[in-house]
Amino acid sequence: MIIPQTDLRASYLAHKTAIDAAVSQVLESGWYILGEQVSAFEAEFASYIGVSDAVGVANGTDALTLALWACGIGGGDLVFTTANTAVATVAAIELAGAMPVLVDIDETYHTLDPNHLIHLLESQPLNGRLRAVIPVHLFGQMADMPAILDIARRYNLYVIEDCAQAHGAALNGRRAGSWGDIAAFSFYPTKNLGALGDGGAVLTNDVELAHKVRMLRQYGWRDRYISQISGTNSRLDEMQAAILRVKLNYLDNENKHRAVLAAIYDSLLGKEANITVPACRPDGQHVYHQYVVQVQQRDKLQDYLNEQGIRTGIHYPVPIHQQPAYQGRRGCDTDLRRTEKAAEEILSLPMFPYLSEEQAVVVAETIQAWLKNHF
Ligand SMILES: *Cc1c(COP(=O)(O)O)cnc(C)c1O
């Protein structure tokens, strides 16, 4: 019996009847891009997150790029983000024409460290306009938004939330995506709210920004065939929107089950001396996109689990500034010691809404057995 790290087919089968019906309805409708399903999903998702506007786009990377464009950020502008993120965050900044400046993570929660951000803002002779910061709500847990917003206000920076891993996460009862000026979501199939293909959305309470993103996603059109501004093609299709509407109904329950699995891992591994379980912000709601432990000899543990039929992941094995594409890049050359250390020790345990509690116990007990023999 294999225990997978994630299981996308299980998520489909759990809602198969409703998804099949939704897809079939779109097929029969004769309307496939930016239609009723997209508009309805945009309204439902905006209301779920607690903002006025959501704009469906083609994927999460585009959501970030269009958010940057809408804020007027591009050519040579500097955008701060964390080094411990999916490469998409940094790719989006460069696609917008801006330059990423990488900020280290804090030791406890592994999200963008506000102190390091201040340090960079104050001490570096940064050449370029300082325009924005993109905090990433990593693994399902929100970044330190109160501190980041405070710094952003002082330095007049836009705050663009990367919510690709945080559908439903909250801090002080307020959801990820409702804190900054504008926010980007991905609906890549593995995300907590995942389509069965690519998808993304830009969310904001600023109607002007929302209006701009709506134009940008479709050739800058103000009206059909009349481009008001120069834009691109980044649209959400009806089929994915219809599927997302079905799955949005189950998001809270699925997130709850992820938390139950996390509590099992916490209770069995939290007291072990040689493994560190994820720390949760006391005032936050973690939605466990990933459950990431830290352990020395991580590769050995991963091999052992593999032999026992338990699949794990590493998010992320190589920090952005050490990737071939970004090595030596200006803005990627700051001191990122904590990100580098984390990359050597992190391991993402099996975590998905259709993993059973019994399976989570097996995973944790297998790790306990390994720890006993290795330390
Ligand atoms: C998945 C992800 C993205 C990109 O989303 P795509 O839909 O794959 O383009 C961006 N940022 C983070 C943190 C992600 O996890």
PDBQT file of the ligand as one rigid body, heavy atoms in Angstrom, charges set to zero:
ROOT
HETATM    1  C1  LIG A 401       1.648  27.662  -7.291  1.00  0.00    +0.000 C 
HETATM    2  C2  LIG A 401       2.239  28.943  -6.884  1.00  0.00    +0.000 A 
HETATM    3  C3  LIG A 401       2.291  30.042  -7.757  1.00  0.00    +0.000 A 
HETATM    4  C4  LIG A 401       1.982  29.966  -9.224  1.00  0.00    +0.000 C 
HETATM    5  O1  LIG A 401       0.813  29.492  -9.622  1.00  0.00    +0.000 OA
HETATM    6  P1  LIG A 401       0.624  28.887 -11.102  1.00  0.00    +0.000 P 
HETATM    7  O2  LIG A 401      -0.856  28.778 -11.199  1.00  0.00    +0.000 OA
HETATM    8  O3  LIG A 401       1.319  27.569 -11.127  1.00  0.00    +0.000 OA
HETATM    9  O4  LIG A 401       1.183  29.846 -12.074  1.00  0.00    +0.000 OA
HETATM   10  C5  LIG A 401       2.755  31.252  -7.268  1.00  0.00    +0.000 A 
HETATM   11  N1  LIG A 401       3.181  31.381  -6.006  1.00  0.00    +0.000 NA
HETATM   12  C6  LIG A 401       3.175  30.347  -5.137  1.00  0.00    +0.000 A 
HETATM   13  C7  LIG A 401       3.649  30.571  -3.737  1.00  0.00    +0.000 C 
HETATM   14  C8  LIG A 401       2.722  29.095  -5.548  1.00  0.00    +0.000 A 
HETATM   15  O5  LIG A 401       2.735  28.070  -4.688  1.00  0.00    +0.000 OA
ENDROOT
TORSDOF 0
